[in-house]
């Protein structure tokens, strides 16, 4: 796709959001401090449907340039679509780092984690890096990604186990409620990997006076 074709498609996509407008959802987000230049309040199922339609329309063309262009828009729906359209195997780590720096809200951190980050070829490496950050959305993404990896039975190595449990303990005693919830969910999924993991998780949580089960 040429730059002009991408720009035209972005314009069409933005115009189509008017048909999905939900003022109540948009107002609720604004009341919670989620601030975008534009927020149409479109529901996630509708955006997923739209992403499939766009992917089918592009067919032979990679959606990569479109995803890059959509992410640059300060529009909630554009950014979420970008996370749904970006091919995980085409996203370079440096582009991932740029997007990570630009995550504007908890909702976007969750969407990009579930739609894109967990599928990256280098997802474990990034997740462990992020949970060691002092930034809320970095930690949030890291624990969300690890939760999905554990759910997919991707067992961490010894170094990964120690790092994960140390950072989970820190997060559960940290200042961010969103990160606390994500870390706890991640620990529970870690414990489901097997009896050995369950014992390690219980022991680590007991150190901070938290009973898992």
Residue frames as qw, qx, qy, qz and C-alpha x, y, z in Angstrom:
[[0.000, 0.887, 0.461, 0.000, 0.00, 0.00, 0.00],
 [0.371, 0.477, -0.034, 0.796, 1.21, 3.49, -0.83],
 [0.165, -0.167, -0.482, 0.844, 1.26, 6.27, 1.76],
 [0.340, -0.014, -0.134, -0.931, -1.67, 7.98, 0.06],
 [0.615, -0.202, -0.674, -0.355, -3.70, 4.74, 0.06],
 [0.444, -0.246, -0.714, 0.482, -3.00, 4.26, 3.77],
 [0.017, 0.108, 0.246, -0.963, -3.99, 7.88, 4.50],
 [0.478, -0.101, -0.387, -0.782, -7.23, 7.46, 2.54],
 [0.613, -0.243, -0.749, -0.063, -8.09, 4.24, 4.38],
 [0.282, -0.199, -0.588, 0.731, -7.42, 5.88, 7.76],
 [0.234, 0.015, -0.013, -0.972, -9.77, 8.69, 6.75],
 [0.597, -0.171, -0.581, -0.526, -12.51, 6.20, 5.78],
 [0.536, -0.227, -0.761, 0.287, -12.08, 4.28, 9.04],
 [0.111, -0.139, -0.422, 0.889, -12.33, 7.45, 11.13],
 [0.401, -0.057, -0.215, -0.889, -15.49, 8.50, 9.32],
 [0.603, -0.193, -0.723, -0.276, -17.08, 5.08, 9.95],
 [0.268, -0.103, -0.739, 0.610, -16.73, 5.53, 13.72],
 [0.314, -0.074, 0.086, -0.943, -19.63, 7.97, 13.67],
 [0.699, -0.131, -0.497, -0.498, -21.96, 5.02, 13.03],
 [0.671, -0.156, -0.682, 0.247, -20.66, 3.27, 16.16],
 [0.011, 0.449, -0.334, 0.829, -20.89, 6.26, 18.47],
 [0.584, -0.542, -0.604, 0.032, -21.96, 5.52, 22.04],
 [0.011, -0.736, 0.150, -0.660, -22.02, 8.75, 23.99],
 [0.749, -0.614, 0.045, -0.244, -22.69, 7.05, 27.33],
 [0.928, -0.083, -0.030, 0.362, -19.56, 4.88, 27.03],
 [0.478, 0.522, -0.081, 0.702, -17.44, 7.84, 25.93],
 [0.297, -0.765, 0.088, -0.565, -18.74, 9.99, 28.81],
 [0.884, -0.467, -0.009, -0.017, -18.08, 7.20, 31.32],
 [0.822, 0.135, -0.066, 0.550, -14.46, 7.01, 30.13],
 [0.182, 0.656, -0.089, 0.727, -14.00, 10.77, 30.37],
 [0.588, -0.709, 0.022, -0.388, -15.42, 10.69, 33.91],
 [0.924, -0.326, 0.042, 0.197, -12.77, 8.08, 34.79],
 [0.272, -0.806, 0.346, 0.396, -10.02, 10.31, 33.44],
 [0.645, 0.098, 0.612, 0.447, -9.49, 8.48, 30.14],
 [0.199, 0.827, 0.047, -0.524, -8.80, 11.36, 27.80],
 [0.558, 0.151, 0.574, 0.579, -8.39, 11.13, 24.02],
 [0.068, 0.189, -0.233, -0.952, -8.70, 13.87, 21.42],
 [0.646, 0.008, -0.309, -0.698, -11.60, 11.78, 20.10],
 [0.130, -0.033, 0.962, -0.237, -13.46, 8.91, 21.74],
 [0.494, -0.093, -0.453, -0.737, -16.56, 7.55, 20.00],
 [0.572, -0.201, 0.584, -0.540, -17.28, 4.97, 22.70],
 [0.742, 0.237, -0.503, -0.374, -17.35, 2.10, 20.19],
 [0.858, -0.359, 0.307, -0.200, -17.66, -1.33, 21.81],
 [0.266, -0.529, 0.775, 0.221, -14.81, -3.85, 21.63],
 [0.627, 0.234, 0.741, 0.049, -16.89, -6.57, 19.83],
 [0.510, 0.826, 0.205, -0.121, -17.73, -4.05, 17.10],
 [0.032, 0.852, -0.479, -0.210, -14.10, -3.01, 16.77],
 [0.494, -0.254, 0.817, 0.153, -13.03, -6.67, 16.52],
 [0.629, 0.540, 0.558, -0.028, -15.61, -7.16, 13.77],
 [0.319, 0.929, -0.079, -0.168, -14.29, -4.08, 12.00],
 [0.251, -0.664, 0.666, 0.230, -10.69, -5.32, 12.26],
 [0.607, 0.088, 0.778, 0.134, -11.70, -8.58, 10.55],
 [0.527, 0.776, 0.339, -0.074, -13.46, -6.66, 7.78],
 [0.095, 0.914, -0.336, -0.207, -10.38, -4.49, 7.21],
 [0.426, -0.425, 0.772, 0.205, -8.03, -7.50, 7.19],
 [0.632, 0.365, 0.679, 0.077, -10.26, -9.23, 4.61],
 [0.386, 0.904, 0.113, -0.142, -10.32, -6.08, 2.52],
 [0.074, -0.820, 0.521, 0.224, -6.52, -5.82, 2.51],
 [0.981, 0.179, 0.054, -0.056, -6.03, -9.54, 1.76],
 [0.853, 0.284, -0.100, 0.426, -2.63, -9.76, 0.02],
 [0.190, 0.712, -0.242, 0.631, -1.37, -6.52, 1.58],
 [0.491, -0.189, -0.644, 0.555, 0.16, -6.52, 5.04],
 [0.251, -0.872, -0.371, -0.197, -1.85, -4.40, 7.51],
 [0.641, -0.284, -0.209, 0.682, 1.44, -3.23, 9.08],
 [0.210, 0.190, 0.085, 0.955, 1.53, 0.29, 7.52],
 [0.383, -0.593, -0.400, -0.585, -2.15, 0.80, 8.35],
 [0.696, -0.552, -0.414, 0.199, -1.61, -0.27, 11.97],
 [0.506, -0.108, -0.123, 0.847, 1.32, 2.16, 12.27],
 [0.027, -0.356, -0.239, -0.903, -0.80, 4.99, 10.86],
 [0.536, -0.609, -0.468, -0.349, -3.80, 4.20, 13.08],
 [0.667, -0.423, -0.401, 0.464, -1.68, 4.12, 16.24],
 [0.333, 0.075, -0.034, 0.939, -0.44, 7.65, 15.51],
 [0.267, -0.558, -0.362, -0.698, -4.01, 8.97, 15.68],
 [0.030, -0.080, 0.657, -0.749, -5.06, 10.31, 19.09],
 [0.687, -0.100, -0.184, -0.696, -8.39, 8.51, 18.75],
 [0.596, -0.280, 0.682, -0.318, -9.30, 5.64, 21.06],
 [0.883, 0.296, 0.297, -0.212, -10.85, 3.48, 18.35],
 [0.579, 0.724, -0.374, 0.006, -7.90, 4.01, 15.97],
 [0.074, -0.613, 0.749, -0.240, -5.42, 2.86, 18.58],
 [0.710, -0.091, 0.631, -0.299, -7.43, -0.22, 19.54],
 [0.844, 0.511, 0.055, -0.153, -7.81, -1.17, 15.86],
 [0.323, 0.755, -0.566, 0.072, -4.06, -0.76, 15.46],
 [0.365, -0.420, 0.793, -0.248, -3.47, -3.34, 18.21],
 [0.801, 0.199, 0.497, -0.266, -5.87, -5.73, 16.47],
 [0.734, 0.672, -0.023, -0.094, -4.39, -5.27, 12.99],
 [0.032, 0.796, -0.603, -0.028, -0.64, -5.17, 13.67],
 [0.925, 0.130, -0.357, -0.001, 0.96, -8.49, 12.58],
 [0.673, -0.706, 0.217, 0.036, 2.90, -9.65, 15.66],
 [0.856, -0.059, 0.292, 0.422, 5.60, -11.34, 13.57],
 [0.488, 0.636, 0.161, 0.576, 6.31, -8.08, 11.69],
 [0.262, -0.942, -0.018, -0.209, 6.61, -5.79, 14.71],
 [0.589, 0.388, -0.452, 0.546, 10.22, -4.97, 15.52],
 [0.552, -0.464, -0.518, 0.460, 11.22, -4.61, 19.20],
 [0.231, -0.100, -0.076, 0.965, 12.07, -0.94, 18.71],
 [0.307, -0.341, -0.412, -0.788, 8.58, -0.23, 17.34],
 [0.605, -0.492, -0.626, 0.016, 7.12, -2.13, 20.28],
 [0.451, -0.286, -0.363, 0.764, 9.15, 0.13, 22.62],
 [0.030, -0.126, -0.151, -0.980, 7.77, 3.26, 20.93],
 [0.499, -0.442, -0.534, -0.520, 4.16, 2.06, 21.26],
 [0.601, -0.405, -0.603, 0.333, 4.78, 1.09, 24.85],
 [0.275, -0.132, -0.223, 0.926, 5.93, 4.62, 25.69],
 [0.205, -0.114, -0.248, -0.940, 2.78, 6.04, 24.10],
 [0.313, -0.436, -0.841, -0.066, 0.11, 3.95, 25.88],
 [0.113, -0.430, 0.039, -0.895, -2.38, 6.56, 27.14],
 [0.647, -0.339, 0.144, -0.667, -4.67, 4.58, 29.48],
 [0.472, -0.218, 0.823, -0.228, -5.25, 1.39, 31.44],
 [0.798, 0.407, 0.320, -0.307, -7.77, 0.23, 28.83],
 [0.588, 0.719, -0.351, -0.119, -5.16, 0.61, 26.08],
 [0.114, -0.552, 0.815, -0.135, -2.54, -1.25, 28.14],
 [0.646, 0.030, 0.711, -0.275, -4.99, -4.14, 28.48],
 [0.754, 0.586, 0.123, -0.271, -6.01, -4.10, 24.83],
 [0.414, 0.736, -0.532, -0.061, -2.48, -4.01, 23.45],
 [0.309, -0.417, 0.835, -0.181, -1.43, -6.79, 25.85],
 [0.677, 0.173, 0.671, -0.246, -4.24, -9.16, 24.86],
 [0.692, 0.677, 0.126, -0.216, -4.46, -8.25, 21.17],
 [0.565, 0.757, -0.305, 0.118, -0.77, -7.93, 20.35],
 [0.124, -0.738, 0.625, -0.222, 1.93, -8.13, 23.03],
 [0.756, -0.248, 0.577, -0.184, 1.21, -11.73, 24.05],
 [0.884, 0.410, 0.223, 0.010, 1.66, -12.86, 20.42],
 [0.218, 0.879, -0.422, -0.050, 5.06, -11.20, 19.84],
 [0.864, 0.224, -0.417, 0.173, 7.93, -13.64, 19.13],
 [0.400, 0.269, -0.531, 0.697, 9.86, -11.93, 21.93],
 [0.506, -0.657, -0.252, -0.499, 6.90, -11.61, 24.34],
 [0.796, -0.474, -0.298, 0.231, 8.55, -13.31, 27.36],
 [0.567, 0.075, -0.115, 0.812, 11.67, -11.14, 27.11],
 [0.065, -0.489, -0.109, -0.863, 9.61, -7.93, 27.01],
 [0.636, -0.612, -0.360, -0.304, 7.23, -9.06, 29.76],
 [0.761, -0.375, -0.284, 0.448, 10.04, -9.70, 32.25],
 [0.363, 0.199, -0.014, 0.910, 11.59, -6.38, 31.31],
 [0.252, -0.559, -0.255, -0.747, 8.29, -4.54, 31.86],
 [0.688, -0.611, -0.385, -0.072, 7.44, -6.04, 35.25],
 [0.665, -0.249, -0.217, 0.670, 10.76, -4.67, 36.49],
 [0.155, 0.503, 0.145, 0.838, 9.78, -1.13, 35.51],
 [0.084, -0.298, -0.577, 0.756, 8.54, 1.50, 37.96],
 [0.307, 0.072, -0.229, -0.921, 5.87, 2.68, 35.48],
 [0.606, 0.124, 0.559, -0.552, 2.28, 1.55, 35.98],
 [0.788, 0.455, -0.036, -0.413, 1.38, 0.68, 32.39],
 [0.381, 0.529, -0.758, -0.024, 4.69, -1.13, 31.79],
 [0.207, -0.180, 0.885, -0.377, 4.09, -3.33, 34.83],
 [0.678, 0.268, 0.366, -0.578, 0.45, -3.82, 33.88],
 [0.709, 0.518, -0.358, -0.318, 1.36, -5.01, 30.38],
 [0.198, 0.465, -0.854, 0.122, 4.12, -7.25, 31.71],
 [0.358, -0.040, 0.825, -0.436, 1.86, -9.10, 34.15],
 [0.733, 0.390, 0.166, -0.532, -0.98, -9.36, 31.62],
 [0.590, 0.540, -0.561, -0.215, 1.37, -10.90, 29.05],
 [0.042, 0.325, -0.913, 0.241, 2.84, -13.37, 31.57],
 [0.596, 0.108, 0.565, -0.560, -0.69, -14.37, 32.59],
 [0.782, 0.466, -0.097, -0.402, -1.47, -15.28, 28.98],
 [0.412, 0.531, -0.740, -0.004, 1.84, -17.11, 28.54],
 [0.227, -0.195, 0.867, -0.398, 1.23, -19.16, 31.70],
 [0.715, 0.265, 0.347, -0.546, -2.30, -19.92, 30.50],
 [0.752, 0.536, -0.305, -0.233, -0.73, -21.25, 27.28],
 [0.950, -0.266, 0.114, 0.120, 1.50, -23.52, 29.40],
 [0.555, 0.653, -0.291, 0.426, 4.72, -21.65, 28.63],
 [0.767, -0.571, -0.175, 0.233, 6.79, -22.57, 31.66],
 [0.077, 0.939, -0.304, 0.140, 9.45, -20.07, 32.74],
 [0.726, 0.239, -0.522, 0.378, 13.05, -21.15, 33.41],
 [0.606, -0.448, -0.473, 0.457, 14.61, -20.94, 36.88],
 [0.263, -0.064, -0.058, 0.961, 15.81, -17.39, 36.41],
 [0.253, -0.361, -0.416, -0.796, 12.41, -16.36, 35.08],
 [0.576, -0.536, -0.616, -0.038, 10.64, -17.97, 38.04],
 [0.498, -0.376, -0.361, 0.693, 12.75, -16.10, 40.58],
 [0.091, 0.041, 0.130, 0.986, 12.38, -12.80, 38.77],
 [0.359, -0.443, -0.560, -0.601, 8.64, -13.23, 38.34],
 [0.578, -0.568, -0.572, 0.125, 7.96, -14.07, 41.98],
 [0.411, -0.269, -0.222, 0.842, 10.21, -11.24, 43.24],
 [0.043, -0.116, -0.246, -0.961, 8.49, -8.69, 41.01],
 [0.443, -0.496, -0.634, -0.394, 5.03, -10.06, 41.82],
 [0.516, -0.505, -0.517, 0.460, 5.74, -9.62, 45.54],
 [0.232, -0.183, -0.033, 0.955, 6.86, -6.04, 44.91],
 [0.190, -0.268, -0.481, -0.812, 3.84, -5.28, 42.72],
 [0.488, -0.540, -0.672, -0.138, 1.38, -6.65, 45.26],
 [0.457, -0.601, -0.353, 0.553, 2.83, -4.27, 47.83],
 [0.312, 0.088, 0.236, 0.916, 3.15, -1.42, 45.34],
 [0.131, 0.327, 0.260, -0.899, 1.07, 1.74, 44.80],
 [0.389, 0.154, -0.455, -0.786, -0.93, 0.73, 41.71],
 [0.671, 0.071, 0.561, -0.479, -4.22, -1.11, 42.28],
 [0.787, 0.493, -0.157, -0.336, -4.43, -2.10, 38.60],
 [0.407, 0.543, -0.730, 0.087, -0.98, -3.68, 38.79],
 [0.359, -0.258, 0.775, -0.451, -1.81, -5.44, 42.07],
 [0.805, 0.237, 0.315, -0.444, -4.82, -7.11, 40.43],
 [0.721, 0.574, -0.358, -0.152, -2.82, -8.07, 37.33],
 [0.126, 0.536, -0.800, 0.237, 0.06, -9.44, 39.41],
 [0.551, -0.120, 0.688, -0.455, -2.27, -11.56, 41.55],
 [0.849, 0.386, 0.087, -0.351, -3.99, -12.98, 38.48],
 [0.533, 0.630, -0.565, -0.002, -0.58, -13.78, 37.03],
 [0.163, -0.415, 0.827, -0.344, 0.53, -15.56, 40.22],
 [0.742, 0.086, 0.490, -0.449, -2.66, -17.66, 40.18],
 [0.816, 0.518, -0.155, -0.202, -2.02, -18.71, 36.58],
 [0.239, 0.623, -0.727, 0.166, 1.61, -19.45, 37.44],
 [0.456, -0.262, 0.745, -0.411, 0.41, -21.74, 40.25],
 [0.849, 0.276, 0.237, -0.383, -1.71, -23.67, 37.73],
 [0.474, 0.629, -0.592, -0.169, 1.40, -24.76, 35.80],
 [0.759, 0.036, -0.645, 0.081, 1.87, -27.67, 38.21],
 [0.722, -0.620, -0.296, 0.088, 2.33, -28.71, 41.83],
 [0.651, -0.109, -0.102, 0.744, 5.92, -27.42, 42.01],
 [0.112, 0.409, 0.161, 0.891, 4.84, -24.01, 40.74],
 [0.500, -0.688, -0.366, -0.378, 1.87, -23.94, 43.12],
 [0.743, -0.488, -0.267, 0.373, 4.16, -24.57, 46.09],
 [0.477, 0.051, 0.008, 0.877, 6.60, -21.86, 44.98],
 [0.118, -0.562, -0.289, -0.766, 3.76, -19.37, 44.48],
 [0.626, -0.678, -0.361, -0.136, 2.26, -20.12, 47.91],
 [0.714, -0.323, -0.189, 0.592, 5.64, -19.80, 49.59],
 [0.311, 0.230, 0.109, 0.915, 6.39, -16.47, 47.88],
 [0.291, -0.621, -0.314, -0.657, 2.98, -15.03, 48.73],
 [0.702, -0.578, -0.392, 0.138, 3.23, -16.23, 52.33],
 [0.566, -0.051, -0.149, 0.809, 6.36, -14.04, 52.65],
 [0.047, -0.213, -0.048, -0.975, 4.11, -11.00, 52.16],
 [0.243, 0.179, 0.717, -0.628, 1.31, -12.42, 54.34],
 [0.598, 0.262, -0.195, -0.732, -0.94, -13.36, 51.42],
 [0.530, 0.008, 0.843, -0.091, -2.71, -16.71, 51.33],
 [0.186, 0.172, -0.648, -0.718, -3.39, -17.85, 47.76],
 [0.577, -0.219, -0.648, -0.445, -5.97, -20.56, 48.39]]
